[in-house]
Amino acid sequence: MIINITKFIQSFSTAVDYLEHEFVDIRPYHGRRVAVLANRMGKAAGLDADELYGMTQGALLHDCALSEYLKDENVNDKLPGLERVYSAHCLAGEKMLSVLPLYSAAAGTVLYHHERADGTGALGKPAGEVPLRAQLVHLADMLEVVFSFFDGGDRFAEAAAWVKENTGTMFSPESAELFAGAVDAELLNSLAGDNCKAMLDSLEQDVSIDIPTSTLVEMSRLFAQITDYKSPFTRRHSMGIAEKARRMGEYYGYAGEEADKLYIAGALHDVGKLLVTNDILEKPGKLTPDEYKTIQNHAMGTWNLLYGIDGMEDITSWAANHHEKLDGSGYPYGKKADELGRNERLLACLDIYQALVEDRPYKKGFSHEDSMGILRKMGNEGQLDAGIIDDIDRCFSPAAEDKSGDSVNAEGKADEEKPAERRSGWRCPVCGYFYEGEELPESFICPDCEQPGSMFSFEEGR
């Protein structure tokens, strides 16, 4: 497949930035600002085109393994200060980016982007053992974190003094000299707000390359890992759908590439949830009308993140339309049957099926039989494709799973939780979300799986 790899990585960077902004309060477009600064210094250093391109991609995605940074169990207590928590983050980030085409020319950029010149960084490497490109990303990253150029203001003199003060300890003399020669007040001031997006487009090559679908599958897993990490409510939801989508593609007789494309669409279908904060996604009580709308807009968020990646138009459509219904009651566009192809219809069915069979912190996964009963009800009501529902039954029934050696209910399960105390309220039949109270708002939308409140059933507590 010929894919615009530049746009793919920029979309991936946007996803990382949203997650980073929410969890560690870094200002928006951090990755892009680091990439602009590193690119400017890399050009001054005379890096060749391939190395410069790879370094810029590494700068955009330097925090892709944010989850490892946040895991206390990965802290290496032998490393000093804050740097001690960065080692697993760097190792995991380099491993993730190793699947990207063209990154090999700049290998080590992410691995060593938390090394200090004096050797007291994440992996204990002094400047002489660290590629210059990694030193430049480190300088750009630290400068951006400390001064937050997103907010604007003329801080060049202060930033230049800070770099000079930390030369020899945090930064090597070579990287500090490149900063002094390549970065000026005009550049730093121009990074305010979202200006860095256009700046990066003007600096970076727009590259489209022929990528094997097996490589694109690996790249889509990077997106899915970030999406599913965001909330423990759906820790393997995306991958569960991706695996089932490929199985269904094989069932329909799709060639290898077409089945892979279904897998990719399944892995990417919920990336729009990265644009929705967890205080809404995991809110235990009543959502406001605006919050309902925000959750529903995640499907449009998926479209916005993937749109413009040349070569992925069909994958984008399948992924972004996974909440459309045949009767026009879905979203974000309210499309009807004649506007939805088989793959859009398939992902809509699989999204609900996966939500049913997987465990969530507040409910055990439903059996295949119970899940099929709910899907068939939706099929009979004209919301979902009844033929595809029958095909899902054939592919994932216990008998079919016994033959394949897989277990549907084993995929995507969260850690077991103690049964919740019984209360009066309304239960979503698709994902098990529970709304406490005698009355359900007329316009209620399930905050977890986005099903309408009209499907909920009342449960009397004790």
N, C-alpha and C positions, 0 to 999 in steps of 0.2 A: 504494500500500500504506500502510495506517495503522500506523505503527511508533512504539514508545515510544523516542523519541530520547534521553531522559534515561538510560535503562538501557543503550542502545547505547553511548553515550559513556562511561558508567561502566565498562562492560566493556572498552572500548578503553583506558581509563585503566589498568585492572588489567593489561592486556597490556603496556603501556608500562612500568609499574612493575616487573614481573617482569624485563623486559629490562634496565632501568636498574639494578636491584639487582644483577644478575649482572655487567654490564659495567663499571659505575662505582661499585659498592658503596654506592649510596644506599639508605637504610632503606626497608622496604616501605611502601606507601600514600603515598609522597611527593606524588603528584599530588593526592590527596584532602586532605591536610593543607594544601597550598598553596591549594587551592580553598576550604576552610573559612575560612582566614585572610583571603584576598582578598575572599570574599563578605561577611564581617563588616565589613571596612573599606569595601567598596563600598556597603553599606546605610547606613553612617554618612555617606558622602559624598553620599547622596541620588540615586544612579544610578537611572534609571527601570527598570521591570521587565525590558524586553527587553535593555537594555544590561547589567544585572546578570546575567541568565541567560547571555547570550553570553560575558561576562567569566568567569563561573564555569566554563563549558565550556572556554574557552581555558586557564584555570588548570589544570583537570584534565588537559589534553592538551598543556601547554606544552612538554613534551619529546618530542613525537611524532616529531620528526625527529632522534632520537638518533644515527642512523647518520651523519648529516652532521657532527655534532659529533665523531665518532670518526675521521673521514677526514682524515688529515694533509694530503692534497692540497688541501683546501678552506680551509686556514688563510690568513687575510689578515695578512701580516706587518706591515702598516702600523698595526695596532691594538695597543695596549699590553697586556702581561701576559696573563693567562688569557682576557680578553675577546676577544682576537684570534681565538680558535678558535670563537667563538659566532656569527659573522655568517652563515655558510652554514646553520647549525642554525636560526637565527631565520627566515631567508628561506624555507628549505624547509618549516619548520613552518607558517608562515602560508599558503603555497601549498597544503599538504595540507589545512588546516582550512577553506580557502575553499570547499570542496565541501559543508561541513556546513550543513544548514538552521539558521537562527537565529543563526549566528555573525556574519552581516553587521552586526548591531547593535553588535557589539564588535570590528569589524575593526581590526587593528593590535595587538591585545592580545599575541599571540604574536610578531609581528614585532618589537616593541619591548620585549620582556620582559627583555632584557639591556642596556638603556640605563641609564647612570648619570647622576645629576643634573648632574654637571659636564661632560658631553659626551664622556667617555672610554670609553664603552661599545662594544658590538659594532658599531653602525652610526654612532657618533659624533654622536648626537642629544642635545642638552641637554634638561633637564626641560621647558622651555617648548615644545618641539616634539614632546613625547610625550604621548599620551592618558593621562589620570589612571588609567584602568583598567589600562593596561600598567605604569604606575609601581607600582600596588598589587600586581600579580602579581610584579613584580620584587622588591619588598620582602618579600613573603611567601615567595618562592622562596629568596632569599638567607638570610633568617632561619631557614628550615627546614633548609637545607643546613648552616649553621654550628652550629645548636643541636640538631638531630635530636630533635624532640619525641617521636618514636616511643618513645624509651627512657624517657620519664617523668622525674620529678624537677622540683622547683620552680626553674625557671631564668628566671622572669619578670624579676626585678630585673636580672640579667645581660644578658638580651636587650634590655630597655628602655634600659640604659646603652649597649649596642652600637649600637642604632639612633640614639640621640642623638649618639654620637661620630661616626657616619658621615653625619649630616645635612649637606647642602650639597655633599657629594662623591658618595657612593653614592646617597643618597636625597634627594628634594626636601623642603623644609620642610612642604609641604602633605601629602605622603604620611606623613611622620613624625608630623605632628599627628593624622592619622586613626588611625595605629597607637596612639598614646598614648590616644586617646579611645575606641577600639573594642575593643582587645585587652587582656585582663587575665590575671592568674595562673590563674584558674579555667579560662579558655579554653585556654591553653597546656597546662596539666596534663591537660586532658581529651582531648588529642590522642594520648596514649600508646597503644601497641598498635594494635588495629584499631578503636578507639572512633570514629575519624574517619569510618568508613563510615556508622554510624548518625547521626552529627552532620550529615553532608552531606545525608543523606536528609531530615532535619528542616528543613534550610535551603533546599533547592532545590525548585523546581517539578517535578512529575512530568508531563512533557509528551509527549503522543502526537499526531503530526501525519501528514497524508497526504503521503507522499513518493513521487515518481515512481521507478519501479524503476531508471531510468537514474542517478538520484542515489544510490540505495542501492548500485548497482554501483560507483560511484566511492568510496563510503564503505567498501565491502568491500575495495577495493584498498589502502586505508590499513592495514587489518589484515594483508592478505597481504604487503605490503611489509615490515612489521615481522617477521612470521613467517619469511619467506624470508631476510631480512637476518641473522637469528640465526645461521645456519650456512651456510658456503660449500658444504656437501655438498648443499644443496637450494636454491640461490639463486633458482631460478624455478619450483620444483616446484608451488607453490600456483597461480600464474598459468597454468602449463601445463595443469593440470587444469581450472581455471575456463574457459579458452578451449575446451578439448575438450568440456566439459560443455555449454556453450552450443551448440556444433556438433551434439552429439548431441540436444539438445532440439529444435533446428530439424529434424533428421532425423526425429524422432518427430512432427513437426507441431505442437509446442507453440506457443501464441500468444506474442507478444513478451514479456509479463510472465513467463510460466512459464519461458521459455528464460533470461530474465535471472535468475530465482530459482535456476535450476540453476547459473548462472555464480557467483552469490553464494555458494552452498553450497560450490562447488569452491574458491573463494578463501578461505573460512573453515575448511575441513575440518581443517587442521592447527594452528589457533591454540592448541590445547592443548599443543603442543610448547614454547610460551613458558614453561610451568610446569616444564619439564624442563631441568636445567642442561646446558651443552655438554660438561662433563667426562664426562657419561653419553652424550649423543647422539653424541659424536665419539670415544668411548673406543676406542682401536685394539686393545686386548686383551680378555681374557675378562671378561664382566660377571658380577656376583654375582646370585643369585636376586632380591634386592631391587631391583637395577638393572634387571633384565628387567621386573619388575613396574612399576617407575616409568615405563619407556618405554611399556609397554602402556597405562598409565593416561592417556597423552596424549589418547586418544579421549574418556575421561571428562572430561578437562580442557577439551576443546572444548565438551562439553555444559555444564559448569559456567560457562564464560565467556559462553555464548550463552543459556542458560536464563533465563527471566524477561524477555526482550526481547519484550514483547507485539507480535504481528503477524509474528513470525519463527519460529513454532513448527515449521512444515513444513521450513523451511530448516535449523533447528537439528537436526531429526531426520535429514535427509539427510546433513548434515555430520558429525554425531557418530557415525553408524553405519557409517562407511566401512571399518571393519575387521571388520564382522560377516560371517560366512560362512553359506551356505545350510544346511550340515550341522551348525551349532551350534558349530563349532570356533573361531569368531572371538571378538572382545571389543569393548567391555567387558562386554556382557550375555550373550554366548553365544546370541544370537537364532537362530532357525531360519527356513526359507524362508517359512512362513506368517506370519511377523512382519515381513518385509522387503518393502517396496514396490519398484516398478521404479526409483525414483530412488536409494534406498539401494543397491540392487544395482548400479546404473550407476556410482555414485561408487566403490564397492568395486573394480569392474573397471578404471575409469579411473585410480585411484590406483596400481594395480600396473602398468598399461600405461605410464603416464607415467614411473614409476621405471625401467622397462625401457629406454625409448627415449632418455631424457636422459643426457647425460654426467655423471659424478661424478668427483671428484678421483682416485678409484682405479679407474675403469673407463670405457670408451667405451660410448656408447649402443648398445643392440642394434638390429638391423634390425627393420623391421615384421614380416617373416616369422618371425624367431626369437621375437619377442615374442608373436606370435599362437600359436606352438607352445606356449609356456609357459602362456598363458592357457587354451588349449584343454585342456591336461592338467589344469588346476585345474577346468575346467568338467566334464570327464569324471569327475573324482573327486567331483563333487557339492559343491564349495566355492563356485563362481561360477556365474552364470546363463549357460548356453551360448548362449541366444538373443541376449543382449546382447553376448556375445563376437563372434558373427557380425556384429552390427550395427557394432561397433567396426571390424571388418575392412573392412566396406563403406565406412565413413566415412573411414578413415585409411590405406587401402592406397595404395601408390605411384601407382596409376592414379587413384584418387580425389583424391589430393593434387595430381597434375598438373593436373587439371581445375580445382581450387580456387585454384591458384597458391600454395598454402602448402607448407611442408615440415615434416612431423612431427618429423623428427630435428633440425631447426634450432631447435625451441622448447626453451627451458630449458637450453641447453647451457652448461656451465662452460668455463673456459679449458682448453685441451688440456694434458695432463700427460705426462711421459715414462712409457713402460710400466714397470709395477712389476716388480721382480726376482722370478723364479719361486721359490716356496717350497711345501712340502707343507702342505696344509690343506684346508679346506672352503669351497666357494663357494656363495653364495646365488644361485639361478638368476633371481631377480626383480630384484635391484638390483646384484648383483655384489660385495656385501660379502664379505671374505675373512677366515676364522677360521684362524689358523695353529696347527697341531698335528695329531697323528695321530688323536686321538679328539675327537669333538664331544660336549659334555655332553648328556645325554638330554633335558633340558628346555630346550635352547638356543632362544632367540628372536633373530632377526636384529635388531641394534640400530638399523638404518637403516630397513628397511621392515617390520619386525615379522612376517616370515614364520617359520613353525616350522622348527627344525633338520632335521626329517624330509625337507624338500625339498632340502636342501643336497647337493651332490655333491663327492666327494673328488678333489683334484688333486694328482698326484705332482710334486714339485719337481725341480729339477736342480741 
